[in-house]
């Protein structure tokens, strides 16, 4: 599934303040209903709703190399989650890294991300799969 990139600061702040939050060992997941989802759906070539995903890594993780590696690991964990599970569409999703994520491997972060997405209700269950499939 293709996803949009979240770049604007005000959308990150909105997700932090109004969104649902789940904290795990490696990441913090924020999810908020996207108000512009219908507008973006009309502009999409296949007329599908998309999720807009942003990754946040603080400077507490020392060194630019470690921060960039952390972003790559989180991005790959998100891709593997999208490949293996059905996800609700039309959401703003912020994946914030914690300090433990700097030294973590991709499978560990993926496991945490699957747990967090299931707990927050981002994964589609069998009954809802027909209604809200991307």
ABEGO torsion letter per residue (X at the ends): XBBBBBABAAAAAAAAAABBBBBBAABBBBBBBBAAAAAAAAABAAGBBBBBBBBBBBAABBEAAAAAAAAAAAAAAAAAAAAABBBBBGBBBBBBBBAAAAABBAAAAAAAAAAAAAAAGABBBAAAAAAABX
